[in-house]
Structures are given as C-alpha cells and as structure tokens.
Amino acid sequence: MVKIKFFGILTNKMPKKDEKGYWVIDGKGKTIKELLDLSLIKEANVKYTVLVNNERKDTDYILEDDDIITVIPLLAGG
C-alpha cells in the first residue's frame, strides 16, 4: 500500500481520504502517473511537483510498498 496526499488547490481532487488526510491505495509496482490518473487531478489544470518519501520524482517512477507520495501545486507570483 502507498499513501498519497494532495496539497493546496489540489486537495479536493483526491478520490478519498483516510482520517489523516491520505488516499491509501495498492500502488506497488505501478507508476505515479498510473495512480494520479485515477484521481481528478487533470481537471485542476494546474502544474504540480511530486515527492516520494520527501524526494522529488518523475511521474514514471515505479512505487514500492509504504511509499508516501506528496503532490504539491506549483505557485506563480509577482
């Protein structure tokens, strides 16, 4: 099982959350992209960065059991 947490304006794009705010899913052997495609993240039309166990990873990264994925929207300002 892996835990996924979306932050900021992406929070409401998670399919479901546990009591700690994580989406828990069997993701071992799947890519980050495969799991994110199960969410509503595409509807947000927002660029984001992905961390796995606090390290930035590309969406083609293959997940292991107990990985913790953090999805953070990129911000722009002036």
C-alpha positions as CSV (number, residue, x, y, z in Angstrom):
1,M,0.0,0.0,0.0
2,V,1.1,3.6,-0.7
3,K,-0.2,6.8,0.8
4,I,-0.9,9.9,-1.3
5,K,-1.6,13.4,-0.1
6,F,-2.5,16.3,-2.3
7,F,-1.9,19.9,-1.1
8,G,-3.3,23.3,-1.8
9,I,-5.9,23.7,-4.5
10,L,-5.4,20.0,-5.5
11,T,-6.8,18.7,-2.2
12,N,-10.3,18.3,-3.5
13,K,-9.1,16.2,-6.4
14,M,-8.3,13.2,-4.3
15,P,-10.7,10.3,-4.7
16,K,-10.9,9.6,-1.0
17,K,-9.1,10.3,2.3
18,D,-8.4,8.4,5.5
19,E,-8.6,10.1,8.9
20,K,-5.1,11.5,8.4
21,G,-5.9,13.0,5.0
22,Y,-4.1,10.3,2.9
23,W,-5.5,8.5,-0.1
24,V,-4.4,4.9,0.6
25,I,-4.1,2.6,-2.4
26,D,-2.4,-0.6,-3.5
27,G,0.3,1.0,-5.7
28,K,3.2,-1.3,-5.5
29,G,4.7,-1.8,-9.0
30,K,2.7,1.0,-10.5
31,T,3.9,4.4,-11.6
32,I,3.0,7.6,-10.0
33,K,1.2,8.6,-13.3
34,E,-0.9,5.5,-13.2
35,L,-2.2,6.4,-9.7
36,L,-2.7,10.0,-10.4
37,D,-4.8,9.1,-13.5
38,L,-7.2,7.5,-11.0
39,S,-7.8,10.9,-9.4
40,L,-9.4,14.1,-10.7
41,I,-6.1,16.0,-10.9
42,K,-6.3,16.6,-14.6
43,E,-9.5,18.6,-14.0
44,A,-7.5,21.1,-11.9
45,N,-5.4,22.2,-15.0
46,V,-2.5,23.0,-12.6
47,K,1.1,22.1,-12.8
48,Y,2.5,20.3,-9.8
49,T,5.5,18.6,-8.4
50,V,5.6,15.1,-6.9
51,L,7.7,13.9,-3.9
52,V,8.1,10.3,-2.9
53,N,9.4,9.9,0.6
54,N,10.4,13.6,0.5
55,E,12.4,13.3,-2.7
56,R,11.3,14.8,-6.0
57,K,10.4,12.1,-8.5
58,D,9.1,12.0,-12.1
59,T,5.7,10.5,-12.7
60,D,7.2,7.4,-14.3
61,Y,8.8,6.4,-11.0
62,I,7.7,2.9,-10.0
63,L,6.3,2.7,-6.5
64,E,7.2,0.4,-3.6
65,D,5.1,-0.6,-0.6
66,D,5.0,2.0,2.1
67,D,5.9,4.9,-0.2
68,I,4.4,8.2,0.8
69,I,3.6,10.5,-2.2
70,T,3.1,14.2,-1.8
71,V,1.6,16.2,-4.7
72,I,2.2,20.0,-4.4
73,P,0.8,22.6,-6.9
74,L,3.4,24.9,-8.3
75,L,2.8,28.6,-7.5
76,A,3.5,31.6,-9.5
77,G,3.5,35.2,-8.4
78,G,4.9,38.5,-8.9
